Amino acid sequence: MGLPMAGHVLSRGFRLVIHSRTRARAAELESRGARWADTPADAARHADVVCLCVPDTPDVEKVLLGGDGIANAGRGGQIVIDHSTISPLATRSLAAELGQREITLLDAPISGGDVGARNGTLAIMVGGDAPSLEKSRPVLECYGKSITHCGGSGAGQFAKLVNQILVSVNLVAVCEALEFARRNGLDMKTAIAAVGGGAAASWQLLNLGPKIAAGDFAPGFMIDLLLKDLRILRECAQASGTELPVSRVVAELFQKAKELGHGRDGTQAVFHAVDALSA
């Protein structure tokens, strides 16, 4: 996700300094004029806007507050945009800590997968200070088609969890529908064409359905990462006293897919867990 997003920023004429845990992944950006930094702190040292996108809450905490973290090189007035999907409660704590150093943290998780990142059409859900969002909007518009201010700190992360409920439940519905079609003699591609133009159409059906039909389970977004998001969802639901009965069953199916060896496959590989129930 980060590579095409950074590429869009570079193509819009912004000066770009980059850091990744694996430098080889940044080679393309370096060849296009981006400058390499050895640490997150070095990457942030002279930047007005700093963007990060890493897997989980501990990773964000390390990048922001670790020994070589952004906060150690940050300065008053700097805006840090976190595109990771992490705990909203941890986000609020991190925002408060950075705020003591006069650094603004915007939580801005993204949706749209690798396709949205490549095409610059991501949906970005933003929590935090509205004026800081407006200052950084030109950067976000490099790769975001929809940019929504959801409220104060943590609101973007809560909105992303709403997104993940819809994404995961709908994808399991797609898998269940295609499994039913296949076991009753319908070609899965034909079934998608038949219902994809009506009320049953969805992003999951039209984008991941054909991949399921073709046996393509390469990751755009991995099951392991979605399980992380569903864990955060469960924790927040418990904290707010919210019952999510369908999401609970869906999470069990994704966990089953992981146990079947598909944790690092694309989320559409949950089809294997649905299929296993009918074996």
JOHUUR-V661934 format. One record per pair of residues at least 4 apart in sequence whose C-alpha atoms are under 6 Angstrom apart, sorted by the first residue. I is the first residue (numbers start at 0). J is the second residue. Records with the same first field share a line. If there is no record, write none. Layout:
I->J ; J
//
This chain:
0->113 ; 116
1->5
3->116 ; 117
4->116 ; 142
7->141
8->141
9->13
15->33
16->33 ; 34 ; 35 ; 42
17->35 ; 36 ; 42
18->36
28->33
29->33
36->41 ; 42
38->67
39->68 ; 69
40->44 ; 67 ; 68 ; 69 ; 72
43->69
44->72
47->77
48->78 ; 79
49->79
50->79 ; 80 ; 81
51->81 ; 82
52->82 ; 83
53->83
55->85
56->85
60->64
61->65
62->68
63->68 ; 69 ; 70
64->68 ; 70
69->73
75->101 ; 102
76->102
77->102
78->103
79->104
80->104 ; 105
81->106 ; 107
82->107 ; 108
83->108
84->108
87->153 ; 156
90->153
91->152 ; 153
94->98 ; 104
97->102
98->102 ; 103
105->126 ; 127
106->125 ; 126 ; 155
107->123 ; 124 ; 125 ; 155
108->123 ; 124
109->122 ; 123
110->121 ; 122
111->115 ; 121
113->219
115->119 ; 120 ; 121
116->121
119->142 ; 143
120->142 ; 143 ; 144
121->143 ; 144
122->143 ; 145
123->145 ; 146
124->147 ; 155
125->147 ; 148 ; 149 ; 155
126->149 ; 150 ; 151 ; 152 ; 153 ; 154 ; 155
127->151 ; 152
132->136
136->140
139->143
149->154 ; 155
150->154
163->167
165->169
170->203
173->204
174->178 ; 270
177->187
180->185
181->185
187->212
191->195
194->199
195->200
202->206
203->207
204->208
210->215
211->215
216->264 ; 265 ; 268
217->264 ; 265
218->264 ; 265
219->265
220->265
221->263 ; 264 ; 265 ; 266
222->262 ; 265 ; 266
223->262
236->240 ; 241
252->272
253->269
255->272
256->261 ; 269 ; 272
257->261 ; 262
//
